[in-house]
Amino acid sequence: KAVAMDKTGTLTKGEFRVHKCIPTADTVSASQLLALAAACEQSSNHPIARSILVAASETGCVLPAVSDLREITGQGISAVIGGEVVLCGSEKLLTNHGVSVPHEHHHGTQVLLAKNGQYLGRILIDDSPKSDAAEAVAALKSKGIASVRSRVGNIKDHLPCPMDLPKFWSAIKKALTSEGIEEIYLPPNEIAAINTLK
């Protein structure tokens, strides 16, 4: 017997949280970077945007006034803040506007920012396993379920934020295997893999 289940909201909390703000040296502070991102994202209901707004609120960030805010589908947001053009979103958004983005390795979702063509830094956002995930998996196995497996959706397809996908999946797999999950299915192979369980 085997069970396959979705990851987000089932094994993980499904609540994205800002993990870290990484500004470039001597350009902006971490709080300024977060405030700029929150100002750009304040009209969005996207889970990633909400996580940024929550972090900004919790840390007492004062959001600057925004004008000429434009959403660029699948890439992020362009806005004018203090008379300067701010970009907030994916690496593709920044490079498409001529911004040089340093290559860095980080786990999870990343939101990058630039102002007037200058890279400012990035915000790291993650999700985490539910506190009772390991207990739930153990309970399934105690009922005779020999194998518990998880499906992880390709969030690259619907989040406007870049990820180092191999490292991201590696981090997710490490987290879930610690909860007793034996195998992680990724698109587009999950249907074929689940069919083998029948």
Helices and strands as residue ranges (DSSP letters): E 2-6, E 17-23, H 30-41, H 47-58, E 66-72, E 76-81, E 84-89, H 91-96, E 109-115, E 118-126, H 133-142, E 147-151, G 155-157, H 165-177, E 183-185, H 190-195
